[in-house]
Amino acid sequence: MKYLNIFLLAMLMVDLACIGLTANALDADTHHYLYVAEPGIRNYEQWGGVGIIVFDIDHGHKFVRRIKTLQTVPGVEAENVKGICASAKTGMVYVSTTQRLMRLDLTTDAILWNRTYEGGCDRMAISPDGKFIYLPSLEGPFWRVVSGDTGEVIAEVRPNSGAHNTAIGLDGKFAYLAGLKSPLLRVSDTKTHKVVKEIGPFSNVIRPFTINGKQTLCYVNVNDRLGFEIGDLKTGKVLCKVDVPGVAMGPVLRHGCPSHGVGLTPDEKQVWVCDGHNSKIHIFDNTKMPPVYVASIPVRDQPGWVTFSLDGKFAYPSTGEVVDVKTRKTVTMLTDEQNRPVQSEKMMEIDFIGNRPMRTGDQFGLGRK
């Protein structure tokens, strides 16, 4: 066994050397970036313009560069960005708008293709191997399954639910489909691209949602609830309904629901949920069932989304604050090259070794335990 271990270690070092890396270089040459797609709050260009803005997580979230996606035309409104996803395995990042899906090379920033789809596009999700993307029509009856390589349609899933938000589990086996017209979360088998399970019904139609790493629980926002509900992904039952205590609901500027945005810290110990009317993020202890309220964080605008860095150190509400998860303090604010405040509901971490992508986070605040 001793000699076997030595042999395996030697082979690992050979593999690293073959790609120009040693174990020390692996640590020294790893860089963490936040990719923010704009316009990420409707089509409001004042909060970051148009494109993908890259921020350096390792150096105070400083502006690095802007990647062009669509050229703006004077007098023509920009298209709303609806989602962002990426695959480290293929080295590609994708941005959807209300009309199209774009594929960009992470090493060159070049747009490799730009495809429009009948019925529009919404917030998509990609398989871990980058082979396929579940791309919802724009609040329509179906999700397209498209090739990550070509954008060609592979299959269609049609639950007639007002297709909107999409997540794929960390193992890639199931896709989770939430529509604006249904209280049910559909689960699609990614081998057959058929709906194999329904979770719910929840108390109202599903808005943003997230799932834990083991894919046993989902945490969903619903209309008319300041808080979230939890569903059992194995049995399909709703386990509990969690309200933010001592806070009044009120009118919101966007999305039409009190809580639009929910995420799990990567260790799954906390649930963070948005509160539009009160411009706050509320934090719940997720080591208990149901989760227990522990704190609230004020933000500069009405939040509509929240996600996290892969190491769990930082929270990224859509309002542009970078929040230290441990201290719950805002450590900086995202600003672009024109010193404009940056806001977006479509952002994710992408890590590199040198100029090679090595792993990706997600836009949904998925659990990773």
N, C-alpha and C positions, 0 to 999 in steps of 0.2 A: 504493500500500500504506500509505503514511504517513497519508493522509487517511482510508483505510478504518479503520485502527486508532483514529484519533481519534474517528471516528464511532461505532465499537463501544463505546469507553470512555464516550462521552457517553450512549449508549443505556443502558449499564449503570448509570450514575449516575441517569438518569431512572427506571429500574426500581426502584432502591433508594429514591429519593425518594418514589415512588408507594406504597411500603409503609412510609413514615415513617422510613427509615434512610439514613444516609450511610455512606461507607466507615469513617470514624472511629467513628461510632456503632456500627457492626457489631462492632468490636473492643471498644469500651467497654461495650457492653450485652450481651455474651455471658456466660452463666453456665452452670456445669457442676455437675450434681447426680448423686448416687448414690441410686438407688431400690432399697430393700431390702424384699422381700416376707416377711411373717411370718404364722404360724410357719414358718420356713424350715429348721429341723432337725426332721424328723418333725413332731409337733404340740406341741413343747415351748414353752409360752408364756413360760417364765422367761428366754428369750433374745431378748426384744423384743416379746412380746405378740402381738397380732393386727392386721394392717393392712399398709400400705406406709409405711415410714419413709424420709423424704427427708433426705439429708445434703448439706451445701454443700462440694463438693470444693475450691472456690477459697478457702475460709476454714477450713482445718484440719479439714474433714469434720465440722463442727459440726451438731448436730441442727437441722433446720428445722421440720418438722411431721410429723404422722402423718395419713395418709389412711385413712379407714375403709373396710374391705372387707366383712367379715362381723361381725355383732354376736355377741359371746360370750354364751352362756346359762349361768347357774349350773348346775353339775352335768352339763353337756354338754361333751364334749371338743371342742376346736377341730379343724377340718379341716386336714390337712397341706397346705401350699402345695407344688405340684409344679413350677411354672415361672412365669417372667415374660418378657414380650416387649413391644415397642412399635414404633410407626411414627411418625416425625416428619412424614411427608407427610400423614397423616390426623389427627395429634395425639392418638392414642389409646395407652393402655397396657392390657395384658391380664394377668390373673393366673389361673392354673389351680390348682385343688385336686384332691383325690382324686375329687370328685364333680362339679365345675362349672368353667365358664369365665366370667370377668367382664370386661367392657369398661368402662374409665374414661376420662373426658375429661381430658387433661393440663392444660388451661387452667383447669378448674373443680374438678377432683378428683371430679366426680360420677360415680356408677355409672350407666351408660346401659343396660346389661342384665346379667342374671345368669342363665345358662342351665345346666341340668343335662343330662347325657348318659348314656344307658344304657351300662353298661360302664365308667363313670368316665372320668377324664382323667389325663394325665401331663404330662411336660415337652414343651412345644410350641415351635414356631418360626413366625415371621411373614415373609411376603414383603416385600421392601424398599418396595413401593408400598402395603403395608397391605391389599391386596385379599383375601388368603386366609391362613389359618393351618393348618398341619399339626398336628393335635391327636391324640396317641396315646390309645387306650383305656388303662385302667389295667392295664398288663402283660398286655393281651389280644391277640387275633389281628390287630387292624387299627388303622390310622390313619384318622381322619376328616379330610377337607379341608373347612374351614368358612369361610364368608364373614366377613371382618373387619368388615364393616358390620353384619350381622344375626345372625351366629352360625349361620345355617342351613347344613345339610350340603350341600356341592357334589359331593363324590365320596368314595370310600372306597378305601384301599389296604390290601390284606390279605396280608401276607407270613407270617402265623401264626408270629411270632417272639417274642411276649411284649413288645408295644410299650412303649417306655420313653423313650428320649432322641431328640431331633430337632434338626437344624440345617438352615438354608437358606443357600446360598452368597450372597455379597455381591451378585451380579448377579441373584439370584432364579430362575435357570434350573433349579436342581436342589435337591431336598430329600434329606437324608441321615437314614436311619432305622435306629436300633439297638434291638434287642430283648434282653430278659434271657434268652432261651432260644436264642440263635443266635450262632455265631461269624462271621456274615456281616453286613457293613454294606450295606444296600440303598440304591440311588440311584434316586429317582423324578423323572421329567421333569415339571416343574410346569405344562407346557402340556397334557399328556395325563393327568397323575396316574397314570402307569403306571411300575412298576419297570423300568428299562432297563439296570441293571447291578448286579452284586454284587461286593463287595470282600472278599477273603479266600478261604478261611477263616483266621481268626486262631487262635491256640493255644487259646483258650477263648472263652466267651461275652463279648460286648462290654459294657462298662459305660460310663462317661463317655468322650467323644471330642471332638476338635476337628479343624478343617480349615484349610489355608492359604488365603490370599486368592485365589490363582489356581486353586484347586480341583484341584490335582494330587496332593496328599498328605493323608492322614488320620493322626491320632495317637490311638491308642485305648488305654484301660485294659482289661484283661481279668482275669477271675478267676484267682487263684493267681499273679499276677505283680506284684512290687514294682517298678514301672517302667511301660513302655508299649511298644507295637508300632506300626510305621509301615506304612501301606498305600499303594499307588500307585493313585490314583483314575482314572487313564487305562487301565492294563492290568488292574487288579483284583488284582494280585499283592501278597503281603506282602513288604516289602523288608527289614525287620530287626526284631529284638527287643532291647529295651534294658532292662537291669536296673540298679537302684541299687546301686553297689558298696559292699561293706563294711558293709552294714546288714542286720540280721536281720529276717525276717518274724515276725509274731506275731499274737495275737488282736486283733480290732478290735471297737469298740462297735457300729458301724453298718455297713450295706451288705455285710458279709461278704466283702470283697476287700481285699487289701493296699493297693492304690492306687485310690482312688475320687476322681478329679479330675485333669484335665490341661488345660493351656492354653498358648497361644502368646502371647508378647508381640506387640503389634501390628506391630512391625518384623520379626517372625518369627526374630529372632536367638537367642531362648531358648525352651526348653520348661520349664515348671514342672509338677511332678507331686507329688501328695499322698501322704503316708505316714501312715496312721491309727495303726498300732501305736506308732510312734516319735514321733508328734505333731510332724512336720516337713514342710516343703516342700523338695523337691530340685530343683535348677536344672541344666539341661543346655545346653551350647553347641550351638545348632542350625545354625551355619554349617558344621558338619562332618556327614558321613554315614558311619556312624550318629552321632547326637549324643553329645557327650562330657560326662560329669559334671563340674561345676565347684564347686558349693557346696550347703549345706543351711541352712535357716532354721527355728529352733524356733518353734512356735506354742503357744497356751495350751490347746488341746484337740485332739481327733483331727479333722484336716481332712477334708472330704468334697467340696470343690469349690474352684476358683480361677478368677478372671477378672481383667480389667485395665481401667484407664482408657483412654479412646480415644487419649490422647497417649502412652501407654506409661509414664508416670511412676510410676504406683501399681499395685501388685498387691493383690487383694482375696481372700485365702483365706476360706473359710466361717466360720472361727473368729473373725472380727471385727477382726483386725489390719489396719491400712493400712500396707503395706510399700513403701518407696522402692525401686524396681526397680534404680536405679543403685548405691545404697550397700548394698542388701539389709538395711536397718535398718527396724525398726518405728517409724513416726513418730507414730502415735496409735492409739487403740482406739475402735471404734464403740460409743457408748452412747446410750440413748434418753432421753426426757424425764424418766423416773424414775431415771435414772443406772444402769439395768440394762445389763450387757454384752450387746451385740447379736451374734448369730450367725445366718447364713443361707447356704444354698446357692443362693439365688435372688435375684440382684442384678445391676444393670446401670446404666450411665451414660446419662443423658438431658440434652442440652444445649438451652439456650433463648436466643433473642434477645428480650429483654423477657419477655413471658409466652407467646411463641410457640415451640414446640419446633422445633429446627433440625436435629438429628441424634441418632441413638441408637447406643449400643454394643450389647453382647449379653451374655447370661449364660454363654456357652460359651468365652470366650477365643479367639475366632476370629482367625486371622492376617489382616492387612490390607495386606500388601505388594503 
